[in-house]
Amino acid sequence: MVTKLNIVPVLIFLLFQYSYSAKVTYNVLSFGAKANGRLDSRSAFLKAWGLACNSTNPAIIYVPIGRYLIGSAITFSGQACKSKAITMKIDGTLVAPSTYNAIGNAQVWIKFYRTNHVTISGGTLDAQGSSLWACKSSGKTCPKGATVSTIMLACTPYKH
């Protein structure tokens, strides 16, 4: 009889631990993202990020197979995040606008700003840079364009 009483607290502790650390998944399709590469999905990504960031549990932002237009510069800000682990699991392709003027001189198409404990996994980024490169090759005056020149990693105990 005493043994049964000792098991109950252990089971309650394990149940609490499991529910506390359960990952929450936010599928961008649930927030209006369109996988056709033509309709802007930027706001759906920001909604999913906002919920993941405010979650007290580890969170996954899931991007299913498809092409998702991010029609203008987007910043995922981590300054006020409560989550200690956010994973952006991309099975699809994030697509920039086909005209470089949509990004203009923003210089950054997708930005993760002051984020910690963020993992980006899988996927493809299609910046559709051919029109900008054609402009630059022609000798015309063109915007600098959004580029990926540096990925900065903060001091962290994890391997990169």
Phi, psi and omega per residue, in radians:
M1 nan -0.721 3.133
V2 -1.100 -0.664 -3.140
T3 -1.064 -0.698 3.138
K4 -1.110 -0.688 3.138
L5 -1.168 -0.579 3.138
N6 -1.282 -0.455 -3.133
I7 -1.313 -0.606 -3.087
V8 -1.016 -0.859 3.114
P9 -1.070 -0.632 3.115
V10 -1.126 -0.774 3.116
L11 -1.115 -0.714 3.105
I12 -1.113 -0.755 3.107
F13 -1.050 -0.811 -3.138
L14 -1.114 -0.706 3.105
L15 -1.108 -0.741 3.109
F16 -1.097 -0.794 3.132
Q17 -1.048 -0.759 -3.131
Y18 -1.118 -0.799 -3.096
S19 -1.231 -0.557 -3.122
Y20 -1.223 -0.646 -3.043
S21 -1.770 0.127 -3.133
A22 -1.102 2.355 3.128
K23 -1.356 2.525 3.089
V24 -1.900 2.344 -3.122
T25 -1.951 2.310 3.085
Y26 -2.051 1.903 3.132
N27 -1.502 2.171 -3.075
V28 -1.066 -0.448 3.090
L29 -1.102 -0.541 3.130
S30 -1.179 -0.288 -3.106
F31 -1.908 0.226 3.039
G32 1.772 0.084 3.100
A33 -1.116 2.526 3.116
K34 -2.016 2.268 -3.060
A35 -1.561 0.398 -3.077
N36 -1.713 -0.106 3.128
G37 1.301 0.057 -3.097
R38 -1.982 -0.594 -3.121
L39 -1.700 2.369 -3.043
D40 -1.137 2.208 -3.139
S41 -1.880 0.160 -3.069
R42 -0.935 -0.847 -3.081
S43 -1.144 -0.590 3.099
A44 -1.132 -0.695 3.107
F45 -1.141 -0.708 3.134
L46 -1.180 -0.649 3.089
K47 -1.120 -0.797 3.121
A48 -1.083 -0.738 3.114
W49 -1.075 -0.785 -3.127
G50 -1.017 -0.765 3.121
L51 -1.205 -0.742 3.116
A52 -1.098 -0.738 -3.117
C53 -1.135 -0.635 -3.122
N54 -1.487 -0.122 -3.141
S55 -1.257 2.440 3.056
T56 -1.522 -0.132 3.073
N57 -1.764 2.792 3.003
P58 -0.984 2.463 -3.041
A59 -2.241 2.589 3.060
I60 -2.111 2.249 2.970
I61 -1.758 2.019 -3.047
Y62 -1.816 2.238 3.101
V63 -2.014 1.780 -3.108
P64 -1.176 3.023 3.089
I65 -0.977 2.396 -3.141
G66 2.534 3.140 3.115
R67 -1.995 2.159 -3.046
Y68 -2.037 1.964 3.123
L69 -1.278 2.180 2.957
I70 -1.869 1.643 -2.871
G71 -1.311 -0.151 3.075
S72 -2.707 2.982 -3.106
A73 -0.955 2.443 -3.102
I74 -2.320 2.404 3.105
T75 -2.143 2.196 3.021
F76 -1.724 1.819 -3.058
S77 -1.646 2.360 -3.108
G78 -1.921 0.139 -3.042
Q79 -1.004 -0.661 -3.076
A80 -1.918 0.296 -3.094
C81 -1.131 2.410 3.040
K82 -1.674 -0.498 -3.085
S83 -1.162 2.425 3.112
K84 -1.656 -0.017 3.118
A85 -2.813 2.021 3.072
I86 -2.139 2.245 3.067
T87 -2.014 2.219 3.005
M88 -1.759 1.800 -3.112
K89 -1.666 1.904 -3.053
I90 -1.905 1.985 3.021
D91 -1.735 -0.161 -3.104
G92 -1.905 -2.713 -3.109
T93 -2.186 2.271 3.012
L94 -1.609 2.225 -2.998
V95 -2.044 2.286 3.049
A96 -1.406 2.857 3.068
P97 -1.052 2.601 -3.104
S98 -1.260 -0.361 3.077
T99 -1.829 2.251 -3.086
Y100 -1.149 -0.342 3.127
N101 -1.155 -0.375 3.129
A102 -1.143 -0.579 3.084
I103 -1.560 -0.540 3.106
G104 1.079 -2.323 -3.128
N105 -1.711 0.357 -3.129
A106 -1.046 -0.508 3.125
Q107 1.199 -0.290 3.110
V108 -2.288 2.114 3.103
W109 -1.473 -0.895 3.133
I110 -2.188 2.164 -3.070
K111 -2.273 2.312 2.966
F112 -1.839 1.979 -3.005
Y113 -1.958 2.134 3.103
R114 0.888 0.890 3.114
T115 -1.830 2.602 3.063
N116 -2.277 2.578 3.058
H117 1.026 0.738 3.110
V118 -1.926 2.294 3.079
T119 -2.056 2.281 3.055
I120 -1.960 2.138 -3.004
S121 -2.243 2.242 3.031
G122 1.349 -2.948 3.014
G123 1.391 3.089 -3.131
T124 -2.351 2.470 3.007
L125 -1.890 2.079 3.127
D126 -1.940 1.701 -3.090
A127 -1.387 -0.095 3.117
Q128 0.817 0.933 -3.033
G129 -1.439 -0.019 -3.039
S130 -1.060 -0.651 -3.133
S131 -1.214 -0.634 3.096
L132 -1.173 -0.758 3.132
W133 -1.141 -0.617 3.083
A134 -1.124 -0.711 3.107
C135 -1.093 -0.815 -3.121
K136 -1.126 -0.662 3.131
S137 -1.192 -0.470 -3.100
S138 -1.345 -0.238 -3.121
G139 1.529 0.023 3.122
K140 -1.261 2.911 3.037
T141 -1.390 2.073 -3.074
C142 -2.246 2.707 3.037
P143 -1.148 2.802 3.125
K144 -1.046 -0.691 -3.135
G145 1.582 2.675 3.103
A146 -1.399 2.245 -3.115
T147 -2.279 2.832 2.976
V148 -1.933 1.795 -3.116
S149 -1.944 -0.457 -3.088
T150 -2.549 2.448 2.941
I151 -2.072 1.997 -3.081
M152 -1.651 2.299 3.097
L153 -1.995 2.281 3.118
A154 -1.364 2.875 3.077
C155 -1.094 2.178 -3.095
T156 -2.631 2.639 3.131
P157 -1.339 -0.067 -3.087
Y158 -1.605 2.624 3.048
K159 -1.345 2.600 3.113
H160 -2.006 nan nan
